[in-house]
């Protein structure tokens, strides 16, 4: 039997830890996962950006029409940021895994265990640990604050006890044109 026939005939199975793993097959699988992750990260970034824009539009409508009940976009934004962190964890651990041949079932099981532990650690971490360092979340909250409370400084996003070693000054992002004093239609923060 040729090596190509062996390769095409083997299947990746985690049921029997005694079976050898085909390294080429596993490398192909990892490469496929990495390509899918790149695509998903781009989609995630786009979804986060659009969610923030939708939230800002929603907030602006609710300030104009008091009977309008805004959708809770913050939950969506937080979920997208969490998913981005999970992608980051996965990319890091797969990178470590693929650069550490030879591959075997024990290493694969260790990868799965590590991913589970790191994702649980992230899920159980404080709000500040999850979102306090996210540039997108800070910009999102400051823009929402500016729409709801124009010309007022934004209070800290998280409890003071978690931020005791970090010095942050308050800032405001102006979404009104200084000449016409009308809200900008397509504000850019980049």
PyMOL commands that set and color helices and strands:
alter all, ss='L'
color gray80, all
select helices_A, chain A and resi 3-9+23-64+73-98+105-124+127-131+135-148+160-163
alter helices_A, ss='H'
color red, helices_A
deselect
rebuild
show_as cartoon
